């Protein structure tokens, strides 16, 4: 399943702990959420939301860059992924 590959990718891109959807601790971490958008049986679209929690904006931007580079190159290594779109959030 693709989520296992994405989790491995996130773990290899950063040393921060990876948490699903939320975190009840005050710590630096990566929080992710994978939401299915569309699945017609032929093509499936999912939205991966990644939040970087930290205490220093410079460190957060460095983690962001490492994760973005890893995610963008992830699609190049997969036969069943047709495209990856990277856009900002809020």
Buried (B, 14 or more C-beta within 10 A) or exposed (E): EBEEEBBEBBEEBBEBBBBEEEBEEEEBBBBBEBEEEEEEEEEEEEEBEBBBBBEEEEEBEBBBEBBEEBBEEBEEEEEEEEEEEEEEEE
